[in-house]
Amino acid sequence: MGASEQPAETTRTQERIVPDRALLDRVLASGGEDLRKCMQCATCSAVCELADGHQPSPRKEMLWAQWGLTDRLMADPDIWLCHQCNDCTSRCPRGARPGDVMAALRREGVIHYATPRVFGRWANRPASLLWMAVVAIAMVTTAAGLWQWFGLSAAELSHTGQRTVFPFWTRLPHALLGTVFALLIVFDVTVLAMGARRFWRNLNASSLQPSTDQSAPSLRAALRRILWHDDFSRCTNTRARRTHHLLVIYGMLALWLTSLWVVSARWNPLLEGLVYPLGFWNPWKLMANAAGLAVTVGIARMLAERWKRPDKAGSTTYSDVALLGSLLLITVTGFATELLHFLRMEPLRYATYAMHLVAVFVVLWMLPYSKLAHVVYRTLALVYAERTGRGKP
């Protein structure tokens, strides 16, 4: 064999793997307790309609989780592209429940990118929910006291003009609630923006696929998939999850729009005369009641699905129950407050209203550390997938 016929020498890069034992322990404790049963047969990747043939998911995530490869998992878009339809779980010959493992990894991703991370991990413990409710009550009570002490409540209640806005409870006027919840939203946006920036940077740094660098078309395509939940319709099991999720998402959006309308009632140029409280037949009131009913039905169906069909719907974890329970508490206390206000049942209506506001406070406070953060991280993963052609033939 001549010199020119010598085989090309292959250059190999050695990489030292340092397993993160703590990650494995957390995954095992938060829904992925059957992870060790995985024997890498690839059945999960074969049956997943969302898996990319070049990036076999969830097979590789099962392996990386067993090895404790935190850096790879936290920069992996596929854990967010998974919608936990549990096609893989229902067909796994070893009962390793890959869908639950992927859900546990998403929870780890939310905590990993949270700021501060230690608070994110603390907030996801069952014992922390009660403390967060106590802190929320203390903060709302303190804010109301300061508002009264500085005379801001009296100033708001004495306002007269073409628009007259009566607060549901004079101790909690709209300006106070608007200020408190606006600060919470600013906090949420800040924490999520910091986490999103780090996640996007890690996605691009770990990418082995060329990017089309077409951000606007990729974002539009990702939003279409989110708005219609197209990926849910590709699942064989639990297809009804698509309807349940759409009810909750669009119901919450309608409730948010109604709240914004009420908060801005004093300055809204489209409103005249007595603008609050809204009458029962007011279009915004009807929309709010319909939206609250949609959220309640969607959450009730989600909970029933998890408890009645654990073999197909996946195990119910604390993070699931905490979020769904909090959202359900918001809608139920909202309807109860409306009914008690109509019946003029005092002080029960005020107590129910306070419970409603505390539940809203806790959900907003927890947003960057709960499953609601999926809205940001899953959107970025979908945009990344569209830019790189991931999952497309």
N, C-alpha and C positions, 0 to 999 in steps of 0.2 A: 504494500500500500504506500503510495507516494505521499510526500508531505502535503500536497494539495488535497489528498483524499482523507487526511486525518479528521476524525469527527470533531465538530465544534465543542469546545469545553463549556459545560453548563455552569453558570455562576449561580450559586445558591446563597441566599441570605439567611443566616441563622437568627432566630428570635427566641429569646428566653421567656418562657411562660411562667408568670407568677400568679398562681390561683388566689382568688379572693374568697377565702373560706367563709367570711362573714356574709358575702352576697348569697352564697349557696344556702346558708342557714336561714337567711331572711326569706328567700324564695320558698324554701321548704315550709316555713312557718306561716306564709301568707297566701296559701292557696295552691302552691306547687308541691305539696307533700309527696306526690307520686312521681316526681321527677326521676328518682333513682331507678325506676322501672324501665326507663327508655333504653332500648338495645340498638338504636340507630337503624331500624329497618326501613325508614323512609316512607312508610305508609302515609304519615301525616302530610308530607310534601306532595305525594302523589294524588291525594284526594282534595287538597286545598285548591279551590278555583282562583284564589288570589295569589298563589305562589308563583314566583319567577323561576323558570327552569334553570337559569344561571345562578340564582341565589336561593337554593332550596330552603324554604321556610315552611314550617317551624323546626325542621330537623336540625339546622345549624344552631338555632337558638337553644334547643334542648342540650346540644353538645357543649356549647359555650357556657351555659348555665351550670352544667355538671362540672366543668373545669373552673368555674368562677372567673371568667374573663370579663370583668366589669367594663373595661374601656371599650371593648368591641361591642358589647351589648348596648351600652349607653349611646353609641354612635350608629346604631343599627336602625334604619328606617322601617324594617319589616315588622318590628314589634308593634309599631303604630299602624301599619297597613292592615294588620290582623283585626278583624271585627268580632272575634270570639263567637263565631257561629257554631263552633264545636263539631264541624264535620270531621275534623281530625280526631277529636276526643272520642266520638262515637265509633270510630273505626280502628282505633289503636288496639292492636292485639295484646298489648301488655297492660292496658289500663293506666298509661302514664299521664293521661289528661294533658296533652300539649296546650289546649286552649286555656286552661287554668294557669299553666306556667307562663304563657304569654301575657295574661292579665297581671300576674304577679310581677313580671318584668316591666310592664308599663307603670305599675305603681312605683317600682324602684326608680324608673326614669323620671317620674314627676318629682320624687324626693331628691334625686340626684341634681336636678337643675333648679331646685327651689332655693330661695334666699330668705333667711338663713336655712341651711340644710338641716341643722339640728332641730329647728322648730318644725320643719316639715316632717321629720321622723317622729317627733313627739306628738304632733297633731294627728297622726295616723294610728295612734294607739287608742283602744276603746275607752280607757280611763280618762282620756283627755277631753272627751266631748262634754262631760259635765262641767269641767273647769272652764271650758270655752264659753258655755252658756252662762256660768256665773260671772265671768269677766265681761261678757256682753251686757248683762243686766247692770253691772256696776258702771260701765262706761256710758250706757244710755241714761241711767239715772243721774250720773254726775253731769253729763252734758245738759240734761233738762234743768237741773238745779242752777248751773251757771247761766243758762239762757234766761231763767227767771230772775236771777240776781242782777244781771246786767240790764234788765228791763227790755230785752229784745222780744220777749213774748208779748208784753203789753203793747209794744210798738206795732207788732204785726197784727194783733187783734184790733187795734184802733184804726187800721187802714180802711179808708172808704174811697169810693170812686165808682167808675163804671163797672168794675169787677170786684165782687165781694167773695172772698174765699174763707170758709169756716173750716178750721181743723176738726178732725174727728174727735180729738181730745185736746182741750186747751193747754194741757201740760206738755203736749208734744206737738207744737205747731209745725206747719209744713217747712218753714225756713230752717228750723232745727233739724228735722229729719233729712231735708235735702242736703244740708251741710255735712251731717254725719255720714250719710251713705255716699256722698260725692267723694269724701276723703277715703272711704273704703275702696271705692272704684279706682281712685288714683293709686292707692296701694297695690291693688290687684294688677293694674296695667303695668306698674313699675316692676313688680316681681316677675310677672310673666314675660315682659319684654327682655329682662336680663336673662331669664332661662332660655327664651327662644333664640336669643343671639348666640349663646353658648352652644345650644343644640344645632343650630344651622352651621356654625363654624365647624363642629365636629363631624357633621354629615359630609361636608365638602372635603374635609381633611382626610377622611377615611374612604372616600369614594374611589373605586376602580373603574367606574364607568364615565365616559365623556359626557359633558353637559352640553345641551343645546343652547344654553344661555338665553333662553326666551322666557323671561320671568313672567311677563304679562300673560301670554297665552297659557303658560303652565298654571298660573294662579287661577285663571278663568276655568280651565279644565278641572282643577282640583275643587273649586267652589261648586261646580255643577255636580260633581260626585258627592259632595257633602250635602248640598241642598236637597237632592233627591234620594240620597242614600243608595246609590246604584249598586255599591258593592254588597250590600245586604241581600239584594235580590239574587245574587249568584250563589248564595249558600243553600245547601240542601236541607239542613236541619234548622229549626227555629227561624223560618222566614218571617214569621209574624213580628220578630224584633224590629223589622224595618218600620212597620206601622206604629209600634209602641214608641220608638225613638222619634219618629216624625211628630207624633202627638205631643210629646214632651218638649221637643225643641221649638216647634212653632207656637205651642201654647205659652212657653216661657218668653218667647220673643214678643208675643202679643201683650202679655202682662207687663213686660218692661216698657213697651210703647205707651201703654195706658198710664203707668206710673209716671213716665216722663211728661205726659200730657197734663196730668193732675198737678205735678210739681211746678210746671211752667204756666199754670192757669192764670196766675196774677199778672203775668206779663205777655201772655199769648195774644197777639192781635186778632186772632181768629175767633176769640171768645168774647162774649159781651154779657152784661148783666150778671145774675147769680150763676156762677160756674161751678161751685162746689158747696155741698155734696151733690154728686150727680144723681139725677133721677133714674128710676129703675129702667125706664124705656129709652134712656139716653143711649145713642149708638156705641159710645165708648164703654158705658156700663155693660151693655149686652155683650160686647166683644170681650171684656174682662171676665165676665161670668162664663162665657163659652170657652175662653182660654184656660181658666182655672179648672173647668170640667175636663178639658182635654188632657191637661197635665195630670190630674187625679186619676183618670182612667188609664193613661199610659203607664204611670208609675205602679198602679195596682196590678196591671197586667204583667209588668216586669217582675214584680215580687212574686206573683202567683206562678210565673214561669220558672223562676229559680227554685221555688220550694216544692212544686208539684212534680217537676221533671228534672231532678238533679242529675240523672244519668245522661241527659242530652243538653240541658241548659247550663251546666257548669255549677260549681259549688258557689254558695253565697258567702262572701267574705265581709269583714267589718266595713271596709271601704264602700262596698255596694250598699249595705244596709244604712250606713251613716248618711250617705248622700241621698238615696231614695227616700229614707225616712224623714230627713230634714225638708226635702222638697214637698213631700206629702203633708208634713206638718204645716208648711206655709200655706198650701191651698186649703186644707181643712180649717185652719184657724181663720183664714180669710173669709171663707163662706160663713163660718160661725159668727165672726164679727159683724158681717153684713146683716145676718138674720137677727142677732141680738140688738144691733143698732135700730133695725126696723121696729122691733118690739119694745125698744127703750128700756131694756133690762140692765139697770145700773146696780152695782158697779161691775157686774159680770162682763158686760161688753168691753169695758176698759181693760179688765184683766186679760180677756181673750185677745184684744188688740195688742196689748203689751207682749203677750206670748208670740203673736204673729211677727211683730217687729224684731224680737230677739232672734227668732228663727231665721229671718232674712239677714240679720246682722251676722249670725254664725256662718251662714252659707257664703256670704260675700267675703267674710274674713278667711274662710277656708278655701275659697275658690282656687288660688294658685297651688294649693297642696292636696287637692282632692281630685276625683275623676273628672271634674269639670275642666281641669287643665288640659284634657284631651283635645278640647276645641283648638288650642294653639298648637300643640305638638303633632297631632294627627294632621292638621292642615299643612304644617311645614313638611311633614313626611310625604304627603300627597303631592305637594308642589315639587319636591325633590324627585319623586318618582316620575312625574310628568316631564321634568327637565331632562332626566337621564334615560327615559324610555323604559324604566324598570317595569317588569311585568307585562310588557307588550311583545308580540311576536316579531 
